[in-house]
Amino acid sequence: MNDNNKKALDLIQDSHYILIVTHINPDADTISCALALSNYFYKNKIKHKVFNKMTNLPRNLDFLDKFDKITDQIPKFYDLVVCVDCANLDRVGVNFDENIKIINIDHHMSNNNFGTINIIKADRSSAAEVVYEFFEYNKLNISKEIAQCLYVGIYDDSLRFSTPRCDESTFDVANKLVKLGVNPSEIADNLTRRDSLAKYRLLPKILESLELHFEGKVATIFVKPQWLKETGASYLECEEAVNMVLNIKIVDIAIFFRNSQEKTRVSLRSKNNVDVSNIAKYFNGGGHKMAAGCTCDTDDIFEAKNMILKFLENKIKEEEKYEKK
């Protein structure tokens, strides 16, 4: 794996124009990883662009250096793609020439190693930690701006240092980034205390859709497209709702449904060591043990909800049958 860090740097240095790619429905981890690399590339005069298919990016990340340089336009020429925090190429939302070389940097256990060079560490709490190790292994200078990006990715994807994969090494990296000039209080303020009014008009509508299933162990919520129009909020401002629902004491699994390009996107979160990656995998999705996602081939949210709940019902019956043996 460490050898892949060196190979990745060699490939970067041998390239003429690099496209750094973030995943659709971008979160702080994918954006911060891309901007950490972008800041290093700018400093070292490496030609590149940071791409995301969406025009609507997370508003609370606009304090990160080079955020305003992210584009939704693919350049005419590039000879290397660097994908960050993407478990597979479907998460990118565009197709690349099969001959293009790809560096794949990620932390999802469902990653299918689609890159020419793959740097995958599924035990890390964020892709930002993997990018940090890329910098560290190759003895690359980490500026304050890069450190800030990496800290944001770790802070957000570890749910403020609370996920099971957040361990001693995570705090060690965070400590090193703070020593490089990161201000934890300032970052927390930027990420958590700059919400839009639209978000707080939307959240009550989503929470009103809450239903409990299987004796309260499973909670479902959804968002309708018209609610977004009514409030002016974006899909990206909805994601917090699924974690809010997971905070209910009796709930082990929280499931969030929303429409996406004539299909239904499903976000799965869990606690108490419950594995939701198997649900996502069954529906051709992926992710982590306690945070995963998939897409149902229907634009009817209620049909998609029934599909997921039916799968869970059958799984519970199988487990009960096994326990009786």
N, C-alpha and C positions, 0 to 999 in steps of 0.2 A: 504493500500500500504506500509506504514512504517513497519507494522507487517511482510510483506513479506520480507523486508530487513533483519529483524532479523531471520526469518525462513531460508532464503538463507544462512546466515552466519552459522547457526546451521548445515545445511546440508553439507556445505563445511568442517566444522570442524569434522564432523562424517564420512567423506569419506576417502578412502585410496589412490585413484589416480584419478585426475581430468583432464578431457579433455576440454580445453578452445577452443571454435570453432568460427572462423570468417567466414564471407560470401564470396561466390565466387565473382570474380572481386572486390577484396578488396579495400576499400578506407581508408583514414586516420582514420576515426571514428572507424570502426570495429577493425583495427589493434591496435590503441592506447588504446582502451578499454581493449583488450585482454592483451596487454603488461602492462597496469596499474595493472591488477589483477595478472599477472605473476610475476611482481616485488614484489608485496606483498607476494605472495606464496613463492617465493625464500627466501625472508627475514625471513619468518616464517616456513621454512622447510616443506612446504606443497607440496607433490609430484604431478606433473602435466606436461602437454605438451600443447603448443599452436599450433593449427592445422589450416591450410588453404589448400584447395584442389589444389590450383595453385602453380606451382614452380616459377612463375614470379610475384614477389611482387613489390609494388610501391618503386622505387629506392630512392625517396626523403625522405623515412621514416627510412633509415638505421642508422640515428643518435640516434634513440630511444633505450634506454637500453633494452637488451634481444631480439632485433630484429633478431639477428643471430640465435636465438634458435627456431624460428618458423619452423615447419616441415609440410611436405605434407604426412607424414606416420601416420596412425592410430596405436596407441599402442595396444598390444594384450589384455591388461587388463585396464579397467577404470570403476569406479562405479558411476561416476557423470559427466554430460556434462554441461558446462556453455556456452550458446550461447549469443554472444554480437552483437547488431545491426542487427539482423536477423528477418525479419517480419514473416517468416515461415520457416519450415524445408527444403523446396525446395532450399532456398538460401544457405544452407550449402553445398549441392552437394553430400552428402553421407547419407546412411541410418543407423539408430541406432536400437539396440534391443529395442523392445517395452516396455521392463521392466526397461530400464535404466532411472534413474531420471535426469530431466533436469531443470536447472535454466535459465530462459528466460529474458534477460535484454535488453530493446529496447525502441525506441521512435517513431516508425512508427504507425500511426493511423490504418494501415491495418493489424497490428499484430494480429494473430488468437489465441493468448494465448495457444500455444502448450506445454508450460512447466509444469512441476510438480509444480513449483513456478514461477509466472510471475511478473516481475517488469517492468511495461510498463507505460511510461509517455509521451503521444503523444504531449504534449504542450512544450516539451523541444526541443531546437534547435539541440541537438546532443545526441547520446547514452552516450557520455562521461559525460554529466551532470548527467545522471541517475546513472552511476557508481560512480561519485563523491558523490552523495547523499547516495549511499550504504555505502561508506566509512564513511561519516559524521554521518549518523544515528547510525552506529555501533561503532562510536568513534575509528575507526582504524587509525593507524598512516599513514599519507601521506608523503612519502619521496620526496625529490627533483625529483628523477627519475619518480616516480608515477605522481607527479604534472605536470611534463613536458609532459608525455603521455596524460594526461587528457586535458591539455591546447591545445595540437595539435589537438585532436579530436574535441574540441569545435571550435577552430579557423577555421579548414578546413570545417567542416560540416555546419557551420553557414555562409559559404562563406565570411570569414574574418569579422564576426560580421555584416552581412548585410541582413540576411533573416528576414521575419516578426516575426518569433518565437524567435528571439534574443531580449531579453527584459532586464529589470533591474536585474533579478535574474541571467541571463547569465553573465552580467558584474560583478556581485557580486562574482560569482564563479571564474571567470577569475582573479579578483583582489586578492582573497584569494590564488589562485595558484601562482600568481606572488610573493606574500609575502612568499611563501614556497620555493622560489628560482628560479622560471621560468624567463627566459630572453626573453620577447616578440620579441625584435629585432632579436635575434639569431634564434628563431624559424621561424620567417618570412623569414629570409635569407635561412634557410635550406629547407623550403617548396617551396619557389618561385624563388630562384636564383641558382638552381643546375640542370637545365634542360639538357637533352642530346641533342647533335647536331641532332640526328635522329628525335627527336620530331619536330624540326623546318624544317626538310625536308619533314615530313609527313603532318603537318598542312596546307600548301598551297594546297596540293592535296585534302584534306577534304574540305577546304573552297571553292575550285573551284567547288565542287558539290552542292553548295548552290542554293536552289530554294525557291522562295517566293510564297505563296498561299493565297487565300482569302483576296485579297487587301493588301497583305504584312503582315497580322496579324500572319501568320504561316510560319515558316522557316524550311526547311528540309535539312539535310546534311547526308552523309554516308561515310564509309571507306571500301575499298575493301581489301581482304586478300593479294593480290599481292603488294599493296602499302606498307604493313608492311614488306614484304620480301625485297622490293626495298630499303627501308630506314633503316631497322634494328630497327624500333620503335616497341613498344608494344601497345596492346589495351589500357592498363592503361594510356598511354600517350595521348590517343585520347580524353578523357573525357572533357578536358578543352575546346575543340572546340565548344561544345553545349552551354557553358556559353558565349563564345565569340560572337556567333551568336545572343544569347538573348540580348546582349548589343546594337544591332541595334535598333534605336529609335522606329520604327513602329512595331517591332516584339513583340507579346505577348506570343507566344508559339514557342519554339525551339525543334525540334525532330531530334534525331541522330540514325541512323541505322547501325548495323554491324552484321556480321555473327557470330554465336555461336553454335557449335555442330549441324550442319545441320538445324539450325533454325536461325531466325533473332532477335537479341536483340534490343530493342527500349528504348532509354533514352528520357524522357520528362522533359522539364524545362519551367517555365512560370514566368511572372511578372504581375504587375497591378492587383493582386489578382485573376488571372484566375486559375481555378481549373483543373489540368490535371490528378488528381488521378482517376477521373471517366473514362478517356480513358484507363488508365492502368488496372483498375478493369474490364472493358468490355472484355479485352484480357487476363484475369486471372492473371494480375500483381498486383502491389500495390505500396505503397510509401506514399508520403506526398502530400498536396494540390498543391504545386508549384514545386515539384521534385518527379517524379515517374518513373516507368519502367515496361516493360512487354516483353513478347516473342511471336513472331508470328510463327506459325507452317509452315514455309517455309524458305528455304535457299536462296530464290531469294529476294534480297533487294528491288527491284523495285515493286515486288508483295506485299511485306510487307508494303511498302510506300503507295501503292494504297489502301490497306486495312485500314490503319490508316486515310488517307485523306478522304476515303469514309465515315468512321464513323463520322468524323468531319463535312463533308458536310451534312449528314443526321441530325446531331445534330443542325447545324445552321438553317436548314430548319424547324425543329421542333420549335426552339426558335422564328423564324420569324412568324410562323403560330400562336404561342401562343400570340405574341405581337399584331397581327392583331385582335384577339378576343376582 
